[in-house]
């Protein structure tokens, strides 16, 4: 039987290859040294009970995870706890892996895709009598430049202090949101990173 770390490495590698359309379940326990279960083990009541016991009775944070352009995305049904990304990274590190982690509420990155899909399906089922909608407006160039400058500035100021790792995790999450054109989310994450300095 594989060790806990070997099993976690295997399931993280599997999750990394998944997409938001076919994610894997996860359960994270914060007590003790923490525990991360991914895939079928996250839904197995015996394994969950054992992990709960090992983590001194902590209740798990559950959801789904998948890979997205080199980042592991962990989605929860509600707002994720603030320390979730740090705990997941710690469990991965104990298993010999380094991860870029983004935690978010399920659906936070899907609204635009769902809107686009519903427009496509309605257009394909009935003939359109109105002209095609104009393409979405490009984000304000000045705003995009300002966010890019903030990312560089905060990254430089983070240095190697005691909060550097947490600040850099926020910056990474902001960069993912920025690349996905979620500028409001990127600015919020940068505000949080700046407060940590």
ABEGO torsion letter per residue (X at the ends): XBBAAAAAAAAAAAAAABBAABBBBBBBBABEAEBBBBEAAAABAAAAAAAAAAAGGBBBBBEBBBBBGGBBBBBBABBBBAAAAAAAAAAAAAAGBBBBBBBBBBGAAAAAAAAAAAAAAAAAABBBABBBBBBBBBBBAAAAAAAAAAAAAAAAAAEABAAAAAAAAAAAAAAAAAAAGBAAAAAAAAAAAAAAX
